[in-house]
């Protein structure tokens, strides 16, 4: 296992290095730069002042040289300064990351608590009314765009009924009930796709597992249907679903960008949006790389869960 984790850590570091260069290059291709924004904010700055500022900040150098400088400083823990937040980048990302983890954690837990049992029950009773209902709801959940669902929830629960806030977070206390009220709509928006996806995968995996020979043998020996499903089929059905569940965690991070923007939720998604729109190069670059890191960690957890659930697979085999 140590060799497996070390190999994955090395692979993840290489992926992050490639992604950092790609994102740095793409951000460099964006129109305008911080000096252009300074000129727009202060018309008294002359073209000569702009040239001196670009030379001072190294913006007149080739992008490869600028990337090498940024990477060297990043390896020493210096990720630069956020122009929008007027603070070091790690200090700007910290509060947003905590808010996003709260949102993702609640949505992920909701998806597990609803999606897996619904899929398991549907797979255990194929072609039943429950199966058709779960399939229909799961298909609807996957098909609904998150931005459309978020706006619909705001109109119904915040505007028409007035029972939940339209967005934002509780500032300066307010209690856990008020915190849950603010989280309810963005969590529901973010969790729907996860619930639908996990229900569909779990339903397919359970139905396929229940057709295996060892399940027929268990039934022939007189095992009840509940014992067959929970005691014999559930663990094997979870093997392919585990990968999907772990990858869903990375997908949630991407989905949070849209959800947090709709609900004005101050998390990583909103931070990335504001940084890109505001041309805050350092903040956008580090935030996007952090999103990549979350996805890589989710992939690693998927491999570990796969081996833990299936004793026929070893870490060495997953590594090859």
Buried (B, 14 or more C-beta within 10 A) or exposed (E): EEEBBEBBEEBBEEBBEEBBBEBBEEBBEEEEBBBEBBBEEEEEBEEEBBEBBBEEEEBEEEBEEBBEEBBEEBEEEEBBBBBBBEEBBBEBBEBBBEBBBBBBEBBBEBBBEBBBEBBBBBBBBBEEEBBEEBBEBBEEBBEBEBEEBBBEBBEEBBEEEEEBBBBEBBEEEEEEEEBEBBBBBBBBBBBBBBBBBBBBBBBBBBBBBBEEEEBEEBBEEEBEEEEBBEEBBBEBBBBBBBBBBBBBBBBBBEBBBBBBBBBEBBBBBBBBBBBBEBBBBBBBBBBBBBBBBBBBBBBBBBBBBBBEBBEEBEBEEBBE
